[in-house]
Amino acid sequence: MEAPFDMLHFTCDLCGKDIEVGNESRYVLKMEVFAAGDPAELTPADLDQDPIESLSEALRQAEVEGTDPGGELPPARKSFRYDLCAECHRKFLQDPLAREAEKKFHFSEN
């Protein structure tokens, strides 16, 4: 037996407003951020390099500097999911990078 819709509860992730299922519009915003890898151009010098030697040199350099070559790196790809009410959905579509909101802040020169 399926659970009735009135048991589901959603809150707008921007304004915090409760979104009642079936009584108003709810929007799902999915975003994905990842590093843009530009294709590298191979040169004759690249073909002359020994990849094993390059890796060995990088490991030696990390050891000298005291860094961990396998250390924590930021994730290459990150996904986000947000629930939005109708009003926040409309505002998001008008200014998805919140540039206008950023312009509204005026800081004094202290």
Backbone as XML, in Angstrom:
<?xml version="1.0"?>
<chain id="A" units="angstrom">
  <residue number="1" name="MET">
    <atom name="N" x="0.845" y="-1.181" z="0.000"/>
    <atom name="CA" x="0.000" y="0.000" z="0.000"/>
    <atom name="C" x="0.890" y="1.243" z="0.000"/>
  </residue>
  <residue number="2" name="GLU">
    <atom name="N" x="0.616" y="2.189" z="-0.884"/>
    <atom name="CA" x="1.419" y="3.396" z="-0.997"/>
    <atom name="C" x="1.067" y="4.394" z="0.091"/>
  </residue>
  <residue number="3" name="ALA">
    <atom name="N" x="2.088" y="5.159" z="0.498"/>
    <atom name="CA" x="1.865" y="6.199" z="1.513"/>
    <atom name="C" x="1.103" y="7.354" z="0.879"/>
  </residue>
  <residue number="4" name="PRO">
    <atom name="N" x="0.152" y="7.935" z="1.604"/>
    <atom name="CA" x="-0.596" y="9.080" z="1.059"/>
    <atom name="C" x="0.322" y="10.290" z="0.910"/>
  </residue>
  <residue number="5" name="PHE">
    <atom name="N" x="-0.008" y="11.167" z="-0.058"/>
    <atom name="CA" x="0.819" y="12.336" z="-0.335"/>
    <atom name="C" x="0.877" y="13.298" z="0.839"/>
  </residue>
  <residue number="6" name="ASP">
    <atom name="N" x="-0.133" y="13.320" z="1.699"/>
    <atom name="CA" x="-0.126" y="14.283" z="2.794"/>
    <atom name="C" x="0.950" y="13.958" z="3.831"/>
  </residue>
  <residue number="7" name="MET">
    <atom name="N" x="1.581" y="12.809" z="3.728"/>
    <atom name="CA" x="2.655" y="12.472" z="4.649"/>
    <atom name="C" x="3.992" y="13.049" z="4.177"/>
  </residue>
  <residue number="8" name="LEU">
    <atom name="N" x="4.080" y="13.436" z="2.909"/>
    <atom name="CA" x="5.306" y="14.018" z="2.391"/>
    <atom name="C" x="5.402" y="15.469" z="2.827"/>
  </residue>
  <residue number="9" name="HIS">
    <atom name="N" x="6.609" y="15.887" z="3.155"/>
    <atom name="CA" x="6.817" y="17.262" z="3.598"/>
    <atom name="C" x="8.022" y="17.833" z="2.873"/>
  </residue>
  <residue number="10" name="PHE">
    <atom name="N" x="7.857" y="19.002" z="2.275"/>
    <atom name="CA" x="8.945" y="19.676" z="1.587"/>
    <atom name="C" x="9.054" y="21.095" z="2.111"/>
  </residue>
  <residue number="11" name="THR">
    <atom name="N" x="10.274" y="21.591" z="2.146"/>
    <atom name="CA" x="10.551" y="22.959" z="2.553"/>
    <atom name="C" x="11.412" y="23.592" z="1.475"/>
  </residue>
  <residue number="12" name="CYS">
    <atom name="N" x="11.117" y="24.832" z="1.122"/>
    <atom name="CA" x="11.918" y="25.539" z="0.138"/>
    <atom name="C" x="13.325" y="25.729" z="0.710"/>
  </residue>
  <residue number="13" name="ASP">
    <atom name="N" x="14.316" y="25.307" z="-0.034"/>
    <atom name="CA" x="15.691" y="25.390" z="0.431"/>
    <atom name="C" x="16.247" y="26.811" z="0.388"/>
  </residue>
  <residue number="14" name="LEU">
    <atom name="N" x="15.529" y="27.754" z="-0.232"/>
    <atom name="CA" x="15.978" y="29.143" z="-0.237"/>
    <atom name="C" x="15.318" y="29.978" z="0.848"/>
  </residue>
  <residue number="15" name="CYS">
    <atom name="N" x="13.996" y="29.943" z="0.907"/>
    <atom name="CA" x="13.298" y="30.823" z="1.859"/>
    <atom name="C" x="12.811" y="30.098" z="3.106"/>
  </residue>
  <residue number="16" name="GLY">
    <atom name="N" x="12.796" y="28.779" z="3.101"/>
    <atom name="CA" x="12.366" y="28.017" z="4.267"/>
    <atom name="C" x="10.866" y="27.794" z="4.362"/>
  </residue>
  <residue number="17" name="LYS">
    <atom name="N" x="10.114" y="28.268" z="3.388"/>
    <atom name="CA" x="8.658" y="28.124" z="3.382"/>
    <atom name="C" x="8.272" y="26.652" z="3.217"/>
  </residue>
  <residue number="18" name="ASP">
    <atom name="N" x="7.250" y="26.221" z="3.969"/>
    <atom name="CA" x="6.720" y="24.872" z="3.793"/>
    <atom name="C" x="5.996" y="24.795" z="2.453"/>
  </residue>
  <residue number="19" name="ILE">
    <atom name="N" x="6.248" y="23.726" z="1.734"/>
    <atom name="CA" x="5.604" y="23.509" z="0.433"/>
    <atom name="C" x="4.658" y="22.331" z="0.607"/>
  </residue>
  <residue number="20" name="GLU">
    <atom name="N" x="3.376" y="22.597" z="0.527"/>
    <atom name="CA" x="2.380" y="21.546" z="0.705"/>
    <atom name="C" x="2.181" y="20.801" z="-0.608"/>
  </residue>
  <residue number="21" name="VAL">
    <atom name="N" x="2.372" y="19.505" z="-0.565"/>
    <atom name="CA" x="2.235" y="18.672" z="-1.753"/>
    <atom name="C" x="0.793" y="18.722" z="-2.242"/>
  </residue>
  <residue number="22" name="GLY">
    <atom name="N" x="0.628" y="19.010" z="-3.507"/>
    <atom name="CA" x="-0.703" y="19.043" z="-4.113"/>
    <atom name="C" x="-1.381" y="20.395" z="-4.031"/>
  </residue>
  <residue number="23" name="ASN">
    <atom name="N" x="-0.940" y="21.273" z="-3.115"/>
    <atom name="CA" x="-1.594" y="22.577" z="-2.964"/>
    <atom name="C" x="-0.865" y="23.701" z="-3.684"/>
  </residue>
  <residue number="24" name="GLU">
    <atom name="N" x="0.414" y="23.511" z="-3.975"/>
    <atom name="CA" x="1.157" y="24.542" z="-4.693"/>
    <atom name="C" x="2.301" y="23.897" z="-5.467"/>
  </residue>
  <residue number="25" name="SER">
    <atom name="N" x="2.891" y="24.683" z="-6.317"/>
    <atom name="CA" x="3.968" y="24.170" z="-7.160"/>
    <atom name="C" x="5.251" y="24.001" z="-6.363"/>
  </residue>
  <residue number="26" name="ARG">
    <atom name="N" x="5.932" y="22.918" z="-6.640"/>
    <atom name="CA" x="7.256" y="22.661" z="-6.060"/>
    <atom name="C" x="8.183" y="22.389" z="-7.224"/>
  </residue>
  <residue number="27" name="TYR">
    <atom name="N" x="9.354" y="22.981" z="-7.159"/>
    <atom name="CA" x="10.325" y="22.826" z="-8.230"/>
    <atom name="C" x="11.591" y="22.192" z="-7.670"/>
  </residue>
  <residue number="28" name="VAL">
    <atom name="N" x="12.221" y="21.361" z="-8.467"/>
    <atom name="CA" x="13.476" y="20.734" z="-8.080"/>
    <atom name="C" x="14.574" y="21.353" z="-8.929"/>
  </residue>
  <residue number="29" name="LEU">
    <atom name="N" x="15.597" y="21.857" z="-8.252"/>
    <atom name="CA" x="16.746" y="22.440" z="-8.911"/>
    <atom name="C" x="17.921" y="21.486" z="-8.733"/>
  </residue>
  <residue number="30" name="LYS">
    <atom name="N" x="18.489" y="21.049" z="-9.846"/>
    <atom name="CA" x="19.670" y="20.188" z="-9.808"/>
    <atom name="C" x="20.812" y="20.945" z="-10.471"/>
  </residue>
  <residue number="31" name="MET">
    <atom name="N" x="21.949" y="20.978" z="-9.782"/>
    <atom name="CA" x="23.129" y="21.642" z="-10.329"/>
    <atom name="C" x="24.307" y="20.678" z="-10.245"/>
  </residue>
  <residue number="32" name="GLU">
    <atom name="N" x="25.203" y="20.831" z="-11.179"/>
    <atom name="CA" x="26.402" y="20.009" z="-11.190"/>
    <atom name="C" x="27.580" y="20.919" z="-11.502"/>
  </residue>
  <residue number="33" name="VAL">
    <atom name="N" x="28.619" y="20.818" z="-10.700"/>
    <atom name="CA" x="29.813" y="21.627" z="-10.884"/>
    <atom name="C" x="30.984" y="20.687" z="-11.119"/>
  </residue>
  <residue number="34" name="PHE">
    <atom name="N" x="31.756" y="20.968" z="-12.157"/>
    <atom name="CA" x="32.913" y="20.129" z="-12.435"/>
    <atom name="C" x="33.969" y="20.957" z="-13.137"/>
  </residue>
  <residue number="35" name="ALA">
    <atom name="N" x="35.197" y="20.503" z="-13.037"/>
    <atom name="CA" x="36.311" y="21.197" z="-13.670"/>
    <atom name="C" x="36.201" y="21.052" z="-15.173"/>
  </residue>
  <residue number="36" name="ALA">
    <atom name="N" x="36.386" y="22.158" z="-15.860"/>
    <atom name="CA" x="36.363" y="22.134" z="-17.321"/>
    <atom name="C" x="37.763" y="21.815" z="-17.803"/>
  </residue>
  <residue number="37" name="GLY">
    <atom name="N" x="37.901" y="20.674" z="-18.398"/>
    <atom name="CA" x="39.206" y="20.271" z="-18.900"/>
    <atom name="C" x="39.366" y="20.660" z="-20.348"/>
  </residue>
  <residue number="38" name="ASP">
    <atom name="N" x="40.239" y="21.598" z="-20.568"/>
    <atom name="CA" x="40.526" y="21.983" z="-21.939"/>
    <atom name="C" x="41.462" y="20.948" z="-22.542"/>
  </residue>
  <residue number="39" name="PRO">
    <atom name="N" x="41.247" y="20.587" z="-23.774"/>
    <atom name="CA" x="42.134" y="19.587" z="-24.376"/>
    <atom name="C" x="43.561" y="20.122" z="-24.445"/>
  </residue>
  <residue number="40" name="ALA">
    <atom name="N" x="44.485" y="19.306" z="-24.018"/>
    <atom name="CA" x="45.890" y="19.697" z="-24.043"/>
    <atom name="C" x="46.442" y="19.512" z="-25.448"/>
  </residue>
  <residue number="41" name="GLU">
    <atom name="N" x="47.341" y="20.386" z="-25.801"/>
    <atom name="CA" x="47.977" y="20.282" z="-27.108"/>
    <atom name="C" x="49.298" y="19.539" z="-26.937"/>
  </residue>
  <residue number="42" name="LEU">
    <atom name="N" x="49.451" y="18.461" z="-27.653"/>
    <atom name="CA" x="50.693" y="17.696" z="-27.592"/>
    <atom name="C" x="51.752" y="18.368" z="-28.457"/>
  </residue>
  <residue number="43" name="THR">
    <atom name="N" x="52.926" y="18.434" z="-27.881"/>
    <atom name="CA" x="54.062" y="18.983" z="-28.619"/>
    <atom name="C" x="55.107" y="17.883" z="-28.771"/>
  </residue>
  <residue number="44" name="PRO">
    <atom name="N" x="56.061" y="18.062" z="-29.644"/>
    <atom name="CA" x="57.144" y="17.074" z="-29.768"/>
    <atom name="C" x="57.896" y="16.880" z="-28.451"/>
  </residue>
  <residue number="45" name="ALA">
    <atom name="N" x="58.018" y="17.946" z="-27.656"/>
    <atom name="CA" x="58.700" y="17.835" z="-26.358"/>
    <atom name="C" x="57.924" y="16.907" z="-25.418"/>
  </residue>
  <residue number="46" name="ASP">
    <atom name="N" x="56.594" y="16.957" z="-25.484"/>
    <atom name="CA" x="55.772" y="16.067" z="-24.642"/>
    <atom name="C" x="56.033" y="14.607" z="-24.990"/>
  </residue>
  <residue number="47" name="LEU">
    <atom name="N" x="56.202" y="14.327" z="-26.253"/>
    <atom name="CA" x="56.415" y="12.949" z="-26.692"/>
    <atom name="C" x="57.798" y="12.433" z="-26.297"/>
  </residue>
  <residue number="48" name="ASP">
    <atom name="N" x="58.733" y="13.355" z="-26.085"/>
    <atom name="CA" x="60.083" y="12.964" z="-25.691"/>
    <atom name="C" x="60.190" y="12.655" z="-24.196"/>
  </residue>
  <residue number="49" name="GLN">
    <atom name="N" x="59.216" y="13.115" z="-23.404"/>
    <atom name="CA" x="59.276" y="12.909" z="-21.952"/>
    <atom name="C" x="58.927" y="11.473" z="-21.584"/>
  </residue>
  <residue number="50" name="ASP">
    <atom name="N" x="59.580" y="10.985" z="-20.534"/>
    <atom name="CA" x="59.292" y="9.654" z="-19.999"/>
    <atom name="C" x="58.258" y="9.818" z="-18.890"/>
  </residue>
  <residue number="51" name="PRO">
    <atom name="N" x="57.037" y="9.305" z="-19.046"/>
    <atom name="CA" x="56.007" y="9.513" z="-18.020"/>
    <atom name="C" x="56.382" y="8.898" z="-16.671"/>
  </residue>
  <residue number="52" name="ILE">
    <atom name="N" x="57.075" y="7.782" z="-16.675"/>
    <atom name="CA" x="57.483" y="7.157" z="-15.412"/>
    <atom name="C" x="58.487" y="8.045" z="-14.696"/>
  </residue>
  <residue number="53" name="GLU">
    <atom name="N" x="59.408" y="8.611" z="-15.438"/>
    <atom name="CA" x="60.403" y="9.512" z="-14.844"/>
    <atom name="C" x="59.730" y="10.769" z="-14.306"/>
  </residue>
  <residue number="54" name="SER">
    <atom name="N" x="58.743" y="11.302" z="-15.020"/>
    <atom name="CA" x="58.022" y="12.495" z="-14.564"/>
    <atom name="C" x="57.286" y="12.217" z="-13.263"/>
  </residue>
  <residue number="55" name="LEU">
    <atom name="N" x="56.658" y="11.055" z="-13.171"/>
    <atom name="CA" x="55.948" y="10.679" z="-11.952"/>
    <atom name="C" x="56.925" y="10.503" z="-10.799"/>
  </residue>
  <residue number="56" name="SER">
    <atom name="N" x="58.045" y="9.855" z="-11.053"/>
    <atom name="CA" x="59.063" y="9.666" z="-10.012"/>
    <atom name="C" x="59.572" y="11.010" z="-9.512"/>
  </residue>
  <residue number="57" name="GLU">
    <atom name="N" x="59.802" y="11.934" z="-10.413"/>
    <atom name="CA" x="60.276" y="13.258" z="-10.024"/>
    <atom name="C" x="59.237" y="13.996" z="-9.181"/>
  </residue>
  <residue number="58" name="ALA">
    <atom name="N" x="57.972" y="13.888" z="-9.550"/>
    <atom name="CA" x="56.902" y="14.530" z="-8.773"/>
    <atom name="C" x="56.831" y="13.939" z="-7.371"/>
  </residue>
  <residue number="59" name="LEU">
    <atom name="N" x="56.987" y="12.631" z="-7.248"/>
    <atom name="CA" x="56.968" y="11.989" z="-5.926"/>
    <atom name="C" x="58.179" y="12.411" z="-5.096"/>
  </residue>
  <residue number="60" name="ARG">
    <atom name="N" x="59.350" y="12.490" z="-5.724"/>
    <atom name="CA" x="60.557" y="12.943" z="-5.011"/>
    <atom name="C" x="60.376" y="14.382" z="-4.533"/>
  </residue>
  <residue number="61" name="GLN">
    <atom name="N" x="59.846" y="15.225" z="-5.375"/>
    <atom name="CA" x="59.633" y="16.629" z="-5.022"/>
    <atom name="C" x="58.647" y="16.751" z="-3.861"/>
  </residue>
  <residue number="62" name="ALA">
    <atom name="N" x="57.597" y="15.972" z="-3.875"/>
    <atom name="CA" x="56.615" y="16.002" z="-2.789"/>
    <atom name="C" x="57.253" y="15.554" z="-1.484"/>
  </residue>
  <residue number="63" name="GLU">
    <atom name="N" x="58.145" y="14.570" z="-1.558"/>
    <atom name="CA" x="58.824" y="14.080" z="-0.361"/>
    <atom name="C" x="59.744" y="15.158" z="0.211"/>
  </residue>
  <residue number="64" name="VAL">
    <atom name="N" x="60.459" y="15.869" z="-0.647"/>
    <atom name="CA" x="61.356" y="16.946" z="-0.218"/>
    <atom name="C" x="60.559" y="18.075" z="0.421"/>
  </residue>
  <residue number="65" name="GLU">
    <atom name="N" x="59.417" y="18.414" z="-0.180"/>
    <atom name="CA" x="58.594" y="19.511" z="0.328"/>
    <atom name="C" x="57.757" y="19.095" z="1.526"/>
  </residue>
  <residue number="66" name="GLY">
    <atom name="N" x="57.702" y="17.809" z="1.802"/>
    <atom name="CA" x="56.899" y="17.336" z="2.932"/>
    <atom name="C" x="55.413" y="17.338" z="2.665"/>
  </residue>
  <residue number="67" name="THR">
    <atom name="N" x="55.034" y="17.294" z="1.413"/>
    <atom name="CA" x="53.615" y="17.252" z="1.065"/>
    <atom name="C" x="53.221" y="15.834" z="0.711"/>
  </residue>
  <residue number="68" name="ASP">
    <atom name="N" x="51.950" y="15.578" z="0.807"/>
    <atom name="CA" x="51.419" y="14.251" z="0.486"/>
    <atom name="C" x="50.869" y="14.280" z="-0.932"/>
  </residue>
  <residue number="69" name="PRO">
    <atom name="N" x="51.507" y="13.602" z="-1.891"/>
    <atom name="CA" x="51.000" y="13.638" z="-3.267"/>
    <atom name="C" x="49.620" y="13.024" z="-3.406"/>
  </residue>
  <residue number="70" name="GLY">
    <atom name="N" x="49.244" y="12.190" z="-2.471"/>
    <atom name="CA" x="47.907" y="11.583" z="-2.506"/>
    <atom name="C" x="46.958" y="12.284" z="-1.553"/>
  </residue>
  <residue number="71" name="GLY">
    <atom name="N" x="47.269" y="13.521" z="-1.195"/>
    <atom name="CA" x="46.479" y="14.274" z="-0.227"/>
    <atom name="C" x="45.069" y="14.556" z="-0.715"/>
  </residue>
  <residue number="72" name="GLU">
    <atom name="N" x="44.314" y="15.180" z="0.149"/>
    <atom name="CA" x="42.913" y="15.489" z="-0.152"/>
    <atom name="C" x="42.821" y="16.509" z="-1.273"/>
  </residue>
  <residue number="73" name="LEU">
    <atom name="N" x="42.113" y="16.155" z="-2.299"/>
    <atom name="CA" x="41.828" y="17.068" z="-3.391"/>
    <atom name="C" x="40.334" y="17.357" z="-3.385"/>
  </residue>
  <residue number="74" name="PRO">
    <atom name="N" x="39.955" y="18.542" z="-3.806"/>
    <atom name="CA" x="38.526" y="18.801" z="-3.897"/>
    <atom name="C" x="37.894" y="17.847" z="-4.900"/>
  </residue>
  <residue number="75" name="PRO">
    <atom name="N" x="36.643" y="17.501" z="-4.704"/>
    <atom name="CA" x="36.006" y="16.574" z="-5.644"/>
    <atom name="C" x="35.998" y="17.169" z="-7.051"/>
  </residue>
  <residue number="76" name="ALA">
    <atom name="N" x="36.242" y="16.330" z="-8.023"/>
    <atom name="CA" x="36.267" y="16.789" z="-9.413"/>
    <atom name="C" x="34.868" y="17.124" z="-9.905"/>
  </residue>
  <residue number="77" name="ARG">
    <atom name="N" x="33.875" y="16.512" z="-9.313"/>
    <atom name="CA" x="32.484" y="16.719" z="-9.725"/>
    <atom name="C" x="31.619" y="16.738" z="-8.472"/>
  </residue>
  <residue number="78" name="LYS">
    <atom name="N" x="30.722" y="17.713" z="-8.386"/>
    <atom name="CA" x="29.834" y="17.814" z="-7.231"/>
    <atom name="C" x="28.434" y="18.117" z="-7.730"/>
  </residue>
  <residue number="79" name="SER">
    <atom name="N" x="27.464" y="17.383" z="-7.209"/>
    <atom name="CA" x="26.065" y="17.588" z="-7.593"/>
    <atom name="C" x="25.275" y="18.116" z="-6.407"/>
  </residue>
  <residue number="80" name="PHE">
    <atom name="N" x="24.303" y="18.972" z="-6.702"/>
    <atom name="CA" x="23.438" y="19.560" z="-5.680"/>
    <atom name="C" x="21.992" y="19.372" z="-6.105"/>
  </residue>
  <residue number="81" name="ARG">
    <atom name="N" x="21.092" y="19.266" z="-5.117"/>
    <atom name="CA" x="19.657" y="19.148" z="-5.381"/>
    <atom name="C" x="18.925" y="19.999" z="-4.358"/>
  </residue>
  <residue number="82" name="TYR">
    <atom name="N" x="18.032" y="20.867" z="-4.827"/>
    <atom name="CA" x="17.281" y="21.759" z="-3.946"/>
    <atom name="C" x="15.807" y="21.734" z="-4.321"/>
  </residue>
  <residue number="83" name="ASP">
    <atom name="N" x="14.950" y="21.884" z="-3.319"/>
    <atom name="CA" x="13.519" y="22.067" z="-3.538"/>
    <atom name="C" x="13.234" y="23.560" z="-3.445"/>
  </residue>
  <residue number="84" name="LEU">
    <atom name="N" x="12.452" y="24.079" z="-4.398"/>
    <atom name="CA" x="12.122" y="25.499" z="-4.415"/>
    <atom name="C" x="10.617" y="25.688" z="-4.471"/>
  </residue>
  <residue number="85" name="CYS">
    <atom name="N" x="10.139" y="26.712" z="-3.766"/>
    <atom name="CA" x="8.739" y="27.099" z="-3.892"/>
    <atom name="C" x="8.594" y="27.881" z="-5.200"/>
  </residue>
  <residue number="86" name="ALA">
    <atom name="N" x="7.361" y="28.187" z="-5.581"/>
    <atom name="CA" x="7.118" y="28.861" z="-6.859"/>
    <atom name="C" x="7.794" y="30.229" z="-6.908"/>
  </residue>
  <residue number="87" name="GLU">
    <atom name="N" x="7.752" y="30.989" z="-5.837"/>
    <atom name="CA" x="8.352" y="32.325" z="-5.814"/>
    <atom name="C" x="9.879" y="32.265" z="-5.945"/>
  </residue>
  <residue number="88" name="CYS">
    <atom name="N" x="10.519" y="31.372" z="-5.215"/>
    <atom name="CA" x="11.978" y="31.242" z="-5.305"/>
    <atom name="C" x="12.403" y="30.682" z="-6.657"/>
  </residue>
  <residue number="89" name="HIS">
    <atom name="N" x="11.571" y="29.821" z="-7.232"/>
    <atom name="CA" x="11.838" y="29.312" z="-8.579"/>
    <atom name="C" x="11.849" y="30.459" z="-9.578"/>
  </residue>
  <residue number="90" name="ARG">
    <atom name="N" x="10.866" y="31.334" z="-9.481"/>
    <atom name="CA" x="10.779" y="32.491" z="-10.373"/>
    <atom name="C" x="12.009" y="33.391" z="-10.193"/>
  </residue>
  <residue number="91" name="LYS">
    <atom name="N" x="12.372" y="33.669" z="-8.947"/>
    <atom name="CA" x="13.541" y="34.515" z="-8.673"/>
    <atom name="C" x="14.829" y="33.867" z="-9.186"/>
  </residue>
  <residue number="92" name="PHE">
    <atom name="N" x="14.949" y="32.563" z="-9.017"/>
    <atom name="CA" x="16.141" y="31.864" z="-9.483"/>
    <atom name="C" x="16.278" y="31.974" z="-10.993"/>
  </residue>
  <residue number="93" name="LEU">
    <atom name="N" x="15.176" y="31.791" z="-11.712"/>
    <atom name="CA" x="15.232" y="31.862" z="-13.174"/>
    <atom name="C" x="15.607" y="33.253" z="-13.664"/>
  </residue>
  <residue number="94" name="GLN">
    <atom name="N" x="15.239" y="34.284" z="-12.906"/>
    <atom name="CA" x="15.586" y="35.655" z="-13.294"/>
    <atom name="C" x="17.059" y="35.968" z="-13.033"/>
  </residue>
  <residue number="95" name="ASP">
    <atom name="N" x="17.647" y="35.348" z="-12.002"/>
    <atom name="CA" x="19.028" y="35.668" z="-11.624"/>
    <atom name="C" x="19.702" y="34.424" z="-11.044"/>
  </residue>
  <residue number="96" name="PRO">
    <atom name="N" x="20.016" y="33.423" z="-11.887"/>
    <atom name="CA" x="20.510" y="32.139" z="-11.373"/>
    <atom name="C" x="21.846" y="32.220" z="-10.630"/>
  </residue>
  <residue number="97" name="LEU">
    <atom name="N" x="22.672" y="33.218" z="-10.915"/>
    <atom name="CA" x="23.958" y="33.339" z="-10.222"/>
    <atom name="C" x="23.912" y="34.379" z="-9.100"/>
  </residue>
  <residue number="98" name="ALA">
    <atom name="N" x="22.733" y="34.884" z="-8.796"/>
    <atom name="CA" x="22.513" y="35.856" z="-7.712"/>
    <atom name="C" x="23.395" y="37.094" z="-7.866"/>
  </residue>
  <residue number="99" name="ARG">
    <atom name="N" x="23.607" y="37.519" z="-9.073"/>
    <atom name="CA" x="24.419" y="38.717" z="-9.328"/>
    <atom name="C" x="23.738" y="39.969" z="-8.825"/>
  </residue>
  <residue number="100" name="GLU">
    <atom name="N" x="22.430" y="40.062" z="-9.006"/>
    <atom name="CA" x="21.692" y="41.248" z="-8.538"/>
    <atom name="C" x="21.718" y="41.336" z="-7.020"/>
  </residue>
  <residue number="101" name="ALA">
    <atom name="N" x="21.604" y="40.212" z="-6.337"/>
    <atom name="CA" x="21.646" y="40.218" z="-4.874"/>
    <atom name="C" x="22.998" y="40.704" z="-4.384"/>
  </residue>
  <residue number="102" name="GLU">
    <atom name="N" x="24.047" y="40.348" z="-5.088"/>
    <atom name="CA" x="25.396" y="40.756" z="-4.708"/>
    <atom name="C" x="25.563" y="42.270" z="-4.833"/>
  </residue>
  <residue number="103" name="LYS">
    <atom name="N" x="24.928" y="42.877" z="-5.810"/>
    <atom name="CA" x="25.034" y="44.321" z="-6.027"/>
    <atom name="C" x="24.313" y="45.122" z="-4.939"/>
  </residue>
  <residue number="104" name="LYS">
    <atom name="N" x="23.396" y="44.508" z="-4.218"/>
    <atom name="CA" x="22.605" y="45.214" z="-3.207"/>
    <atom name="C" x="23.387" y="45.489" z="-1.932"/>
  </residue>
  <residue number="105" name="PHE">
    <atom name="N" x="24.506" y="44.813" z="-1.722"/>
    <atom name="CA" x="25.308" y="45.008" z="-0.530"/>
    <atom name="C" x="26.201" y="46.235" z="-0.726"/>
  </residue>
  <residue number="106" name="HIS">
    <atom name="N" x="26.119" y="47.159" z="0.233"/>
    <atom name="CA" x="26.975" y="48.348" z="0.201"/>
    <atom name="C" x="27.739" y="48.389" z="1.513"/>
  </residue>
  <residue number="107" name="PHE">
    <atom name="N" x="29.050" y="48.291" z="1.415"/>
    <atom name="CA" x="29.875" y="48.295" z="2.600"/>
    <atom name="C" x="30.534" y="49.657" z="2.751"/>
  </residue>
  <residue number="108" name="SER">
    <atom name="N" x="30.598" y="50.122" z="4.002"/>
    <atom name="CA" x="31.249" y="51.406" z="4.256"/>
    <atom name="C" x="32.757" y="51.220" z="4.163"/>
  </residue>
  <residue number="109" name="GLU">
    <atom name="N" x="33.448" y="52.308" z="3.855"/>
    <atom name="CA" x="34.900" y="52.253" z="3.753"/>
    <atom name="C" x="35.492" y="52.613" z="5.107"/>
  </residue>
  <residue number="110" name="ASN">
    <atom name="N" x="35.733" y="51.643" z="5.952"/>
    <atom name="CA" x="36.309" y="51.891" z="7.283"/>
    <atom name="C" x="37.791" y="51.714" z="7.267"/>
  </residue>
</chain>
